[in-house]
């Protein structure tokens, strides 16, 4: 499995356009992350807590964060590009 940073520097797509990618994220110890409907600024519809997992099909960089997208649900996975600051463990397929 490959670790993904939630974005693709070699992509010619704009930073705010979703990029197809399949993977799973697992929330790391001590973190709780809001799950939003429809977009990065969408309504909070749930929260993932330590140990929870989410399978995703796209990723996007927007609104100051990296997000993974599962259907129409968005989950912010990191506030910065530095791996040690991530809130989740990401595994791509």
DSSP file (Angstrom, degrees, kcal/mol; ACC not computed):
  #  RESIDUE AA STRUCTURE BP1 BP2  ACC     N-H-->O    O-->H-N    N-H-->O    O-->H-N    TCO  KAPPA ALPHA  PHI   PSI    X-CA   Y-CA   Z-CA
    1    1 A X              0   0    0      0, 0.0     2,-0.4     0, 0.0    92,-0.1   0.000 360.0 360.0 360.0 151.3    0.0    0.0    0.0
    2    2 A X  B     -A   92   0A   0     90,-0.6    90,-2.0     0, 0.0     2,-0.4  -0.861 360.0-125.0-111.7 141.4    1.1    3.6   -0.7
    3    3 A X        -     0   0    0     -2,-0.4     2,-0.4    88,-0.2    88,-0.1  -0.725  27.4-155.2 -84.4 133.6    0.7    6.5    1.6
    4    4 A X        -     0   0    0     -2,-0.4    86,-0.1    86,-0.3     4,-0.1  -0.876  17.4-152.5-110.9 142.0   -1.2    9.4   -0.1
    5    5 A X        -     0   0    0      2,-0.4     3,-0.1    -2,-0.4    -1,-0.1   0.377  49.8-108.4 -90.9   3.9   -0.8   13.1    0.9
    6    6 A X  S    S+     0   0    0      1,-0.2    61,-0.3    60,-0.1     2,-0.3   0.602  93.9  62.2  81.8   9.5   -4.3   13.8   -0.3
    7    7 A X  S    S-     0   0    0     59,-0.1     2,-0.5    52,-0.1    -2,-0.4  -0.968  72.7-130.8-156.7 167.3   -3.2   15.7   -3.3
    8    8 A X    >   -     0   0    0     -2,-0.3     3,-1.6     1,-0.1     5,-0.1  -0.900  10.1-169.4-130.1 102.1   -1.2   15.2   -6.5
    9    9 A X  T 3  S+     0   0    0     -2,-0.5    -1,-0.1     1,-0.3     0, 0.0   0.781  90.2  54.3 -62.2 -27.3    1.5   17.7   -7.2
   10   10 A X  T 3  S+     0   0    0      2,-0.0    -1,-0.3     0, 0.0     2,-0.1   0.540  85.4 110.9 -85.0  -5.7    2.0   16.3  -10.7
   11   11 A X    <   -     0   0    0     -3,-1.6     4,-0.0     1,-0.1    -3,-0.0  -0.373  58.7-153.2 -70.8 145.2   -1.7   16.7  -11.6
   12   12 A X        +     0   0    0     -2,-0.1     2,-0.2     2,-0.1    -1,-0.1   0.417  66.2 106.8 -93.8  -0.1   -2.7   19.3  -14.1
   13   13 A X  S    S-     0   0    0     -5,-0.1    -5,-0.1     1,-0.1    -2,-0.1  -0.495  84.4 -96.1 -76.8 148.0   -6.1   19.6  -12.5
   14   14 A X    >   -     0   0    0     -2,-0.2     3,-1.8     1,-0.1    -1,-0.1  -0.268  35.9-112.3 -58.8 151.7   -6.9   22.7  -10.4
   15   15 A X  T 3  S+     0   0    0      1,-0.3    46,-1.7    45,-0.1    -1,-0.1   0.770 115.4  51.4 -59.6 -27.3   -6.3   22.3   -6.7
   16   16 A X  T 3  S+     0   0    0     44,-0.2     2,-0.5     2,-0.1    -1,-0.3   0.380  87.8  95.2 -96.0   6.9  -10.0   22.5   -5.9
   17   17 A X  S <  S-     0   0    0     -3,-1.8    44,-0.2    44,-0.1    42,-0.1  -0.849  84.5-110.2 -96.2 127.4  -11.2   19.9   -8.4
   18   18 A X        -     0   0    0     -2,-0.5     2,-0.5    42,-0.1    42,-0.2  -0.234  27.4-147.9 -57.3 141.2  -11.6   16.4   -7.0
   19   19 A X  E     -B   59   0A   0     40,-3.1    40,-2.0    -6,-0.0     2,-0.2  -0.946  22.4-112.7-111.8 129.2   -9.0   13.8   -8.1
   20   20 A X  E     +B   58   0A   0     -2,-0.5    38,-0.3    38,-0.2     2,-0.3  -0.416  53.9 144.4 -63.3 129.3  -10.1   10.2   -8.4
   21   21 A X  E     -     0   0A   0     36,-1.9     2,-0.4    -2,-0.2    -2,-0.0  -0.890  35.7-145.1-163.7 136.8   -8.4    8.0   -5.8
   22   22 A X  E     +     0   0A   0     -2,-0.3    71,-3.0    35,-0.0     2,-0.3  -0.903  42.4 113.6-108.0 135.2   -9.6    5.0   -3.8
   23   23 A X  E     -BC  56  92A   0     33,-1.7    33,-2.7    -2,-0.4     2,-0.4  -0.964  51.9-104.1-173.1-172.3   -8.4    4.4   -0.3
   24   24 A X  E     -BC  55  91A   0     67,-2.8    67,-2.6    -2,-0.3     2,-0.4  -0.995  19.9-157.6-135.4 139.7   -9.2    4.1    3.4
   25   25 A X  E     -BC  54  90A   0     29,-2.6    29,-2.2    -2,-0.4     2,-0.4  -0.938   2.3-162.4-116.2 144.4   -8.5    6.5    6.2
   26   26 A X  E     -BC  53  89A   0     63,-2.0    63,-2.6    -2,-0.4    27,-0.2  -0.996  25.9-120.1-125.1 126.4   -8.3    5.6    9.9
   27   27 A X  E     - C   0  88A   0     25,-2.5    24,-2.7    -2,-0.4    61,-0.2  -0.458  32.4-129.0 -69.3 129.8   -8.6    8.4   12.5
   28   28 A X    >   -     0   0    0     59,-2.5     3,-1.6    -2,-0.2    24,-0.1  -0.278  38.2 -67.4 -79.2 164.4   -5.5    8.6   14.7
   29   29 A X  T 3  S+     0   0    0      1,-0.2    -1,-0.2    21,-0.1     3,-0.1  -0.178 117.2  13.7 -53.4 132.6   -5.4    8.6   18.5
   30   30 A X  T 3  S+     0   0    0      1,-0.2     2,-0.3    -3,-0.1    -1,-0.2   0.551 100.5 115.2  82.7   8.7   -6.8   11.6   20.2
   31   31 A X    <   -     0   0    0     -3,-1.6    19,-0.7    56,-0.1     2,-0.4  -0.868  39.7-174.5-117.7 148.2   -8.6   13.1   17.1
   32   32 A X  E     -D   49   0A   0     -2,-0.3     2,-0.4    17,-0.2    17,-0.2  -0.993  14.4-167.4-134.0 129.2  -12.2   13.7   16.2
   33   33 A X  E     -D   48   0A   0     15,-2.8    15,-2.9    -2,-0.4     2,-0.2  -0.968  19.5-122.8-127.4 132.5  -13.1   14.9   12.7
   34   34 A X  E     -D   47   0A   0     -2,-0.4    42,-0.6    13,-0.2     2,-0.5  -0.467  17.0-144.4 -71.4 139.9  -16.3   16.3   11.3
   35   35 A X  E     -DE  46  75A   0     11,-2.8    10,-3.0    -2,-0.2    11,-1.0  -0.938  21.6-159.0-104.6 122.3  -17.9   14.6    8.4
   36   36 A X  E     -DE  44  74A   0     38,-2.8    38,-3.0    -2,-0.5     2,-0.4  -0.804  10.7-129.7-111.8 145.4  -19.6   17.1    6.1
   37   37 A X  E    S- E   0  73A   0      6,-2.4     6,-0.4    -2,-0.3    36,-0.2  -0.768  81.3  -5.6 -93.3 131.7  -22.3   16.7    3.5
   38   38 A X  S    S-     0   0    0     34,-3.2     2,-0.3    -2,-0.4    -1,-0.2   0.189 124.6  -8.4  82.0 -17.0  -21.9   18.0   -0.1
   39   39 A X  S >  S-     0   0    0     33,-0.2     3,-1.9     4,-0.1    35,-0.3  -0.949  85.1 -71.6 169.2 172.6  -18.6   19.9    0.3
   40   40 A X  T 3  S+     0   0    0      1,-0.3    36,-0.1    -2,-0.3    -1,-0.1   0.760 131.6  38.1 -59.3 -27.5  -15.9   21.2    2.6
   41   41 A X  T 3  S+     0   0    0     -3,-0.1    -1,-0.3    -5,-0.1     3,-0.1   0.215  95.6 123.6-106.8  13.7  -18.2   23.8    4.0
   42   42 A X  S <  S-     0   0    0     -3,-1.9    -4,-0.1     1,-0.2     2,-0.1  -0.056  74.1 -69.2 -69.9 173.7  -21.3   21.6    4.1
   43   43 A X        -     0   0    0     -6,-0.4    -6,-2.4    -7,-0.1     2,-0.4  -0.383  51.6-112.0 -64.4 136.1  -23.4   20.7    7.0
   44   44 A X  E     +D   36   0A   0     -8,-0.2    -8,-0.2     1,-0.2    -1,-0.1  -0.593  40.1 171.9 -71.1 122.4  -21.8   18.5    9.6
   45   45 A X  E     -     0   0A   0    -10,-3.0     2,-0.3    -2,-0.4    -9,-0.2   0.417  60.3 -20.8-113.7  -2.2  -23.6   15.2    9.5
   46   46 A X  E     -D   35   0A   0    -11,-1.0   -11,-2.8     2,-0.0     2,-0.4  -0.977  58.3-116.3 176.8-179.3  -21.4   13.2   11.8
   47   47 A X  E     -D   34   0A   0     -2,-0.3     2,-0.4   -13,-0.3   -13,-0.2  -0.995  13.4-144.1-143.8 134.4  -18.1   12.8   13.4
   48   48 A X  E     -D   33   0A   0    -15,-2.9   -15,-2.8    -2,-0.4     2,-0.2  -0.832  24.1-164.9 -97.0 138.0  -15.4   10.2   13.1
   49   49 A X  E >   -D   32   0A   0     -2,-0.4     3,-2.9   -17,-0.2   -22,-0.3  -0.666  40.2 -48.0-117.9 172.1  -13.4    9.4   16.3
   50   50 A X  T 3  S+     0   0    0    -19,-0.7   -22,-0.2     1,-0.3    -1,-0.2  -0.065 127.3  12.6 -41.2 125.3  -10.2    7.6   17.1
   51   51 A X  T 3  S+     0   0    0    -24,-2.7    -1,-0.3     1,-0.3   -23,-0.1   0.175  92.8 131.1  90.2 -17.7  -10.1    4.3   15.3
   52   52 A X    <   -     0   0    0     -3,-2.9   -25,-2.5   -24,-0.1     2,-0.3  -0.355  43.0-151.1 -66.8 150.2  -13.0    4.9   13.0
   53   53 A X  E     -B   26   0A   0    -27,-0.2     2,-0.4    -3,-0.1   -27,-0.2  -0.914  12.8-169.4-124.6 152.6  -12.4    4.2    9.3
   54   54 A X  E     -B   25   0A   0    -29,-2.2   -29,-2.6    -2,-0.3     2,-0.4  -0.989  14.9-144.2-140.7 129.4  -13.8    5.7    6.1
   55   55 A X  E     -B   24   0A   0     -2,-0.4     2,-0.3   -31,-0.2   -31,-0.3  -0.787  27.6-169.7 -89.8 135.6  -13.4    4.3    2.5
   56   56 A X  E     -B   23   0A   0    -33,-2.7   -33,-1.7    -2,-0.4    14,-0.3  -0.831  28.9-164.4-128.3 164.2  -13.1    7.1    0.0
   57   57 A X  E    S+     0   0A   0     12,-2.9   -36,-1.9    -2,-0.3     2,-0.3   0.457  74.5  26.2-126.0  -6.4  -13.2    7.5   -3.8
   58   58 A X  E     -BF  20  69A   0     11,-1.4    11,-2.7   -38,-0.3     2,-0.3  -0.954  57.8-154.3-148.1 165.6  -11.7   11.0   -4.4
   59   59 A X  E     -BF  19  68A   0    -40,-2.0   -40,-3.1    -2,-0.3     2,-0.3  -0.955  12.9-179.1-138.8 158.7   -9.5   13.6   -2.8
   60   60 A X  E     - F   0  67A   0      7,-2.2     7,-3.1    -2,-0.3     2,-0.6  -0.988  24.0-139.4-156.8 149.7   -9.3   17.4   -3.0
   61   61 A X  E     + F   0  66A   0    -46,-1.7     2,-0.3    -2,-0.3     5,-0.2  -0.968  52.3 119.5-112.1 115.8   -7.2   20.3   -1.7
   62   62 A X  E >   + F   0  65A   0      3,-2.0     3,-2.2    -2,-0.6    -2,-0.1  -0.977  51.6  34.7-164.9 163.3   -9.5   23.2   -0.9
   63   63 A X  T 3  S-     0   0    0     -2,-0.3     3,-0.1     1,-0.3    -1,-0.0   0.770 126.9 -61.7  56.6  27.7  -10.6   25.5    2.0
   64   64 A X  T 3  S+     0   0    0      1,-0.2     2,-0.3    -3,-0.0    -1,-0.3   0.552 119.8  78.7  78.9   7.4   -7.1   25.3    3.5
   65   65 A X  E <  S-F   62   0A   0     -3,-2.2    -3,-2.0    16,-0.0     2,-0.5  -0.886  78.7-112.7-138.8 167.7   -7.2   21.5    4.0
   66   66 A X  E     -FG  61  78A   0     12,-1.5    11,-3.4    -2,-0.3    12,-1.0  -0.918  39.4-169.1-100.9 133.4   -6.8   18.2    2.3
   67   67 A X  E     -FG  60  76A   0     -7,-3.1    -7,-2.2    -2,-0.5     2,-0.4  -0.898  18.5-149.0-122.0 149.5  -10.1   16.3    2.1
   68   68 A X  E     -FG  59  75A   0      7,-2.2     7,-2.2    -2,-0.3     2,-0.5  -0.905  20.3-145.3-108.8 150.8  -11.1   12.8    1.1
   69   69 A X  E     -FG  58  74A   0    -11,-2.7   -12,-2.9    -2,-0.4   -11,-1.4  -0.963  15.9-174.4-122.9 128.5  -14.5   12.3   -0.4
   70   70 A X  E >  S- G   0  73A   0      3,-2.7     3,-2.2    -2,-0.5     2,-0.7  -0.918  72.0 -53.7-120.9 101.5  -16.8    9.3    0.1
   71   71 A X  T 3  S-     0   0    0     -2,-0.5   -14,-0.0     1,-0.3   -15,-0.0  -0.579 124.0 -21.8  65.8-112.0  -19.8    9.7   -2.2
   72   72 A X  T 3  S+     0   0    0     -2,-0.7   -34,-3.2    -3,-0.1     2,-0.4   0.218 117.3 103.8-111.4  13.0  -21.0   13.1   -1.2
   73   73 A X  E <   -EG  37  70A   0     -3,-2.2    -3,-2.7   -36,-0.2     2,-0.4  -0.815  54.4-156.8-101.2 136.2  -19.3   13.2    2.2
   74   74 A X  E     -EG  36  69A   0    -38,-3.0   -38,-2.8    -2,-0.4     2,-0.4  -0.904   8.2-173.3-114.2 137.7  -16.2   15.2    2.9
   75   75 A X  E     -EG  35  68A   0     -7,-2.2    -7,-2.2    -2,-0.4     2,-0.4  -0.983  22.1-135.0-132.3 120.4  -13.6   14.5    5.6
   76   76 A X  E     - G   0  67A   0    -42,-0.6    -9,-0.3    -2,-0.4     3,-0.1  -0.612  23.5-179.4 -73.2 124.0  -10.7   16.9    6.3
   77   77 A X  E     +     0   0A   0    -11,-3.4    10,-2.0    -2,-0.4    11,-0.7   0.652  59.1   7.7-102.2 -16.0   -7.6   14.7    6.7
   78   78 A X  E     - G   0  66A   0    -12,-1.0   -12,-1.5     8,-0.2    -1,-0.3  -0.975  42.2-151.8-163.1 146.2   -4.9   17.3    7.4
   79   79 A X  S    S+     0   0    0      6,-0.5     2,-0.3    -2,-0.3     7,-0.1   0.608  88.9  22.0 -91.8 -13.8   -4.3   21.0    8.1
   80   80 A X  S    S-     0   0    0      2,-0.2   -14,-0.1     5,-0.1     5,-0.0  -0.873  78.9-109.9-143.1 173.1   -0.7   21.0    6.6
   81   81 A X  S    S+     0   0    0     -2,-0.3     2,-0.5    -3,-0.1     5,-0.1   0.636  85.5 104.1 -80.9 -14.4    1.5   19.1    4.1
   82   82 A X    >   -     0   0    0      1,-0.2     3,-2.1     3,-0.1    -2,-0.2  -0.570  68.5-144.5 -74.6 121.3    3.7   17.7    7.0
   83   83 A X  G >  S+     0   0    0     -2,-0.5     3,-1.8     1,-0.3    -1,-0.2   0.812  95.3  64.3 -55.9 -35.5    2.8   14.1    7.6
   84   84 A X  G 3  S+     0   0    0      1,-0.3    -1,-0.3     3,-0.0    -2,-0.1   0.645  99.6  55.3 -68.3 -10.9    3.3   14.4   11.4
   85   85 A X  G <  S+     0   0    0     -3,-2.1    -6,-0.5    -5,-0.0    -1,-0.3   0.397  82.0 118.9 -98.6   1.9    0.4   16.9   11.6
   86   86 A X    <   -     0   0    0     -3,-1.8    -8,-0.2    -4,-0.2    -9,-0.1  -0.326  55.7-150.5 -71.6 152.1   -2.2   14.6    9.9
   87   87 A X  S    S+     0   0    0    -10,-2.0   -59,-2.5   -60,-0.0     2,-0.3   0.513  77.1  39.7 -94.8  -9.1   -5.3   13.5   11.8
   88   88 A X  E    S- C   0  27A   0    -11,-0.7     2,-0.5   -61,-0.2   -61,-0.2  -0.903  74.8-120.0-137.7 162.6   -5.6   10.2    9.9
   89   89 A X  E     - C   0  26A   0    -63,-2.6   -63,-2.0    -2,-0.3     2,-0.5  -0.935  36.0-154.8 -99.1 127.5   -3.6    7.3    8.5
   90   90 A X  E     + C   0  25A   0     -2,-0.5     2,-0.4   -65,-0.2   -86,-0.3  -0.897  16.1 179.9-111.8 130.7   -4.2    7.1    4.8
   91   91 A X  E     - C   0  24A   0    -67,-2.6   -67,-2.8    -2,-0.5     2,-0.2  -0.988  12.5-156.4-128.4 123.0   -3.9    3.9    2.7
   92   92 A X  E      AC   2  23A   0    -90,-2.0   -90,-0.6    -2,-0.4   -69,-0.3  -0.606 360.0 360.0 -94.9 157.8   -4.6    4.0   -1.1
   93   93 A X              0   0    0    -71,-3.0   -70,-0.2    -2,-0.2    -1,-0.1   0.356 360.0 360.0-116.3 360.0   -5.6    1.0   -3.2
